[in-house]
Amino acid sequence: MKNLRVLPLTIAAILPLACWVLFSGCATKHPATVQSGPWNLPQLEQSPVTEWGARTGLVQEVFYQGEPFAGKPTRIFAYLARPAGRGPFPAMVLVHGGGGKAFRNWAQHWADRGYVAIAMDTAGAGPNGHLPDGGPDQSDELKFRDFSPAEIPQMWTYHAVAAVIRAHSLLRSLPEVDRDRIGLTGISWGGYLACIVAGIDHRFKVAVPVYGCGFLGDNSYWTDKSLAAMRPAARHLWLATFDPSNYVGGTRCPILFLDGSNDFAYPLDSLKKTSNLVQHSYSHTSIILNLPHGHIWDFGEVDAFVDTALRGLLPLPEPGPVTLRDGMVSAPVQGTSGVKKAELIYTADTGVWQKRAWRAVPALLTGGTISARLPDQRPLSFYICLTDERGLRTSTTVQESLQTKP
């Protein structure tokens, strides 16, 4: 990375970027206004130049235009899957995480469910390894390298966000796609990207970040590792430019934040702060007890949430705002007819979120309200989880550190 060559930019190219950096440099953790960032959205919302490749069954290879890297044009590789039939169909943009790639089977999963789907590579790779005209790879060394404002267009997040938005634009150009029914989901680093993109690309009608969230500088796997290793000025610039907390508040569609209770990368306190930035009517949560972290794309919760938004199918039941009174916790429930189980999930542990031991106890569901008595231990953190008749789970965000009995 120390030898990365960054070519000079023209004054016309630098000025808009410099102005954005100037006005975002004082961004707070809870920005009063949502930024669109350094990305040229009008340009990215145009249909990209594409090259179609081999097709096997429902899935076809495609290369499309990326952002210039080190002064050279780039291409992005993806698998695009189409259902059988004529359409128009709803569609999905699928974003892999760290160590991942364009997953053919992920695109196939959605095509089998009646969606056109595009699963792109965000690490400069094609079907057989790194492309000679690919963009930056996704190593932490590249993601978190020291950089200046002029180098923002050379950074991985800049390229990956642009790749996701261009994939959306490609889908919207296809006659078999209903451009008013397109959603977005991403896993891990793909969930991180989904949080950014959902906040700036308002053409999406639904989004589901799996594991990903913002506030990486406050608490994440990288807080005391890659971010701490950056020079202070570069770390400040990275957080002001590339942390999802700067953008996710601009989300204008239903968004489901799905995470594990002990996720190693995106802990529950950062997840809560991220979801709280989104308008309440759009924000939904599913915290799954002891969920493993990986490229898992067959979550029923993701499929059902998207189906509700894009196909009008049965919604997930979910708990509303939490109330504490006389040692009891309660919350209203929407969609109670499908609830099979209600639980209070809590921990009296403190310290590192990833190492806390959680316990689930039954909660009572009566008359559209879920309630449970809080344990006597203090401090206490907890959330309410509902499971419907399909085995699908939704939850509140985590309620943190009660120091005394309410």
N, C-alpha and C positions, 0 to 999 in steps of 0.2 A: 504493500500500500504506500510505502514511503516514496516509491518511484512512479506513482500514478501521475501521468501527464495531463494537465488541465490546460486546454487551449484558450487563448484570450477570447473574451466575448466582446461583441460590438457594444457601443454606447446604447444603441436602441434596445439591445437585449438586456443590458444590465439595469437600465433605469427603472423599469417596472418592478424588477426583483428587489432592487435596492430600496425602493419606496416601501415595498411590503415588509422587508426586514426592519426598516426604520420604525414603522408604526406597530410592528408586532413585538419589538424588542422589549417592551414594557408589559407584555401579556402577563396576566395573573393566572393563578391556578383555576380561577373561575371567571373566564373572560366575560366582560359585559356584552361584547358583540362577538359573533362567530366569524372567524376569518375563512376565506376561501383558499388562503395559502399561496404558495408560489406557482401553482399550476395554472396553465392557460386553459380554462374550462371551455370557452367557445371553440378553441381549436380541438380539444380532446373530444368534444361532443359531435364532431364531424365523423362520418364513416371512414375508418382507416383503409389504406391500401392493403389488399389481401391477396394471398397466393394460396389456392386450394390444393391439398395433397390427396393421398390415397384414402379411400373410404372402405371400411369393412363393417358390414351390418349397418347399425344405426350411427356409427361414429366415423367422423372424417377428420383428417389432419388439416390444420390451417396455420399459415404464418401471416402475421399482420404487423403493420408499422408500429415501431416503438419510438422513444425519444432519442435524440442524438446522445452518444456517449463518447467522451474523449475526442470530440470533433468529427465523429463518424456516424452515419445512420445505423439504426439497429432494427432487428426484427424480433417479434415475440412468437413463440410456438404455443399452440393450443390444440386441444381436442374439442370438436364441436359435435354434439349428439342431437339427432332429431328423432322424434317419435314417428311411428308409422302413421300414415294419413296425411291430410292436406293442411290442417290447421285453419286459421291461425291458432298457435299454441301459446300458453304462458312460457316464460323462460327464466333461467337462472344463470348467474355469474358465480363461479366457484373458485375460491382463492386458497391455495395450499399454504402450509406453514413451513417452519424451518426444517431443512433436510428433506423437504418434499419436492414435488415436480408437478407437471401437468398430469393428472391422474385420469386415465382413460375410463376406468371403472366408475369413477365418481360421476363423470358425464353420463355414462351409461345408466347409472342408478336413476338419474332424473329423467332421462328419456323414457325409461321403462315406466315412469310415473306420469307420462304425458306432457313433459316439458322439453323444450329445446334448451340445451345447456352447453356452456363453454367453460372448460377448465384450462386456464392458461398457466404457463410457467413464468415465475417472476424472478428467476435467477439466471437468465441468459442462456438457458439450455434448450435443446431441441429433443427429438425422440431418441437420439443416440449420443448424448453428451453435449458439452458446451458448444454453442453456435459461434462460428468465426465472426458473425456480426450480431452477437447477442449483447445484452446490457450487462450491468454489474451482477456478480454473484451475491448470494445472501449470507455470506459468512459474517460473524459478529465483528471481525476485523474491519470489514468494509462498511457494515451498518453504522458502526460507532467510531469511525476514524475521525481524527481532528480535521476540521475543514473551516473554510471562510465563507462569508455570504456569497461570493462569486462562484463558489464550488457547489452550491445547493443543487444545481441541475445535474451534478455528477454523482449524487448520493443514491443509495439503493432505494430508500423510501420514496424519493421523488420519482424514480423510474417505475417502481412497483405500483404506486397509486395511479400513475398515468396508464400503465398497462391494464389495470382493472377498469378504469373509466373507458378506455378505448375498446375493451372487450364488450362493455355495455353498448357502446355506439355501434359496434359490428352487429350485435344481435338485433338492434333496432332497425338495421338496414335490410334484414332478411324478410322476404314476403311471408314466410311461414310463421313469423313471430308476431304476437300481439304486443305492440310496443307499449301499451298501457298496462301490461301485466308482467313486469320483469322484476325479479328479486335478486338478492345478493347474500351469499354466506361465505364465511372464511374460517379457517381453523388455525388457532395459535397465532403465529405471525400473520396468517391470513385473516384471523379475527381482528387483530390490531389494524390491519389495512382496511377491513370492512368498517371499523369505527370511523376512520378518517373519511372514506369514500361516502358512506351514508350521510355524513354531515355536509358534504360539498356537492355531491351529484344528486340533485333533487328529482331526477327522473325515476329513481327507484321507488317501488311501491311497498317493499318489505326488505328487512335486513336481519341477519342472524349471525353475530359474531360468536364463535364457539371458542371459549377460553380468553380471547383477546379483550383488552380494555386499555384505558389510558392511565395517566399518573405513573409512568414508568420511573420517573425520577423520585417519587415519594416512596413507593414500595413495589418492587418487582424483582424478578431473578437478576436483572441487570443493574439494579440500583447501586450495589456495592461492588460491582464487577466492571463490566464494560463501560458504563456511564461514569463510574468513579475514576476510571483510568484516563478519561479524556481531560484535556486542558480545560480549565474553568470556562473560558470564553466559548470554546467549541461545545462544551456540554450545555451551556445556557442556550446557544444557538440551536442545538439539536432539539432540546425540550420545547423551545419556542416555535420551532418549525415543524417538527415531526411527531410530537406527542399527540395522541388522539384527543386529549382533553381540550385542545385548541379548536377542534372541529366538530366533535360528535354532538355538541349542543345544537348544531344546525340541522339535525335529522328531522325530516318531515314525513316520515312513514312509520308504521309499526316496526319496532326493533326488539328482538329477544336476545338478552345477554345470557348465554348458557355457560356455566363454569362448574368446576368441581370444588367441593368444600376445602380441599387441601391442595389445590393446584400449585405446582412448583413455580410457575412463571408469573401468573396473573392472580394475586391473592384477593381475598374477598373485600378487604377495605378499599383497594383501588377499584375493584369492580363496582362497589356501591357508589363511590364518588363519580365514576364515569356515568353510570345509569342516572344519577341524580341531575346530571347536566342536560339530559333529554327531557323535553316536554312530557309531563306526567302521562298524558293520554296516549303517548306513543311508546313509552318505556315498559318493558316486561322482563321478567327474570326467571331463570330456572337454575337453581343451585342443586347439584346432584351429589349426594353423600358419597365420598370416597371415589369419585369418578377418576379413572385413569386418564392420562394426557397422551394423545396420539392422533394420528390421521384417521379419525373415526367419522365417517360421513353418512352413517345409516341411523342417526338418532331420530327416533320417531317424533320427538318434540320439534325438531327442525322441520321435518316434513309436514307435520300437522299445522304448525304456525304459518308456514308459507302457504299451505293449501287454504287456510282461512283467508289470508290476505289476497291471494291471486285467483282462488276458485270459489270462494264463498262457502267453504265446507265447515264442519263442526269446529267451533273454537275450543281451545284449551280452557278448562276452568282455572281460575287463578285467584289468589288472595289479594285483598285491597290493603289500604293503609292500616298499620298496626296501632292498637290502643292498649295502654297499660293502666290497670286500675286494681287496687287491693290485691296485689300479688297475682293477678290474672292477665294474660295477654289474649287479645281478640282481634279479629279482622273480618270484614265482610268478604263474601265469596261470590264471584260471578260464575255462572254456569254450574250451579250446585247439583243439577240432575245427573251429571256424569262423574261426580266425585266418588271414588272407591275408598280412599284412605286419606286422612289428615294427620299430620305429625308436627310436633314441636321438636326441632333439632337444635341442640345447644352444646356449649362447651364452657367449662369454668377455667380452662387453660388461658394463659396469657402468653405474650411473647410472639415468636415467629408463627405466622398464620399457618404455614405449611405443616407445622409439627403439632398442631392442636388436635386433641382427641374429641370427636363429636359423638353425641349420644342422641338417638331418636326415641321419643316417647309418643304414645297416641294422643291425639287432640280430639275434641268433641265438635261435631258439626250439627248445628241445630238452627232451623229457620234462616238459612242463608248466612250464618255467622260461624266462624271457626274460633274455638277458645281452648285454652289450656292453662293450668296452673304452673307458674314458674318455679323451678327448683330453688332451694334456699341458698345454694352456693353463690358467693360473690367474690370477685367480679364475674359477670356472666355475659356471654354473647350468644345470640340465637337467631333462627329464622323459622318461618312456617313453610311447610312443604305440603302440596296437594298432589295426589296421584289419581288419575281418572280411570275409567273402566278399560281403557286401552293400555294402561300401564305407563302413561305419559305424565311427566312431573313438571310442575311450575312452583314458584316460591316467592316469598318476599325477598328483599335484599337483607343482608345480615344487619341485625341490631346490635350495636357494639357496647361492651363493657359497662353493664349496669353495676355501679359500685355499692349501692345500698338497695334494700327491698323497696319497690315502688309502692 
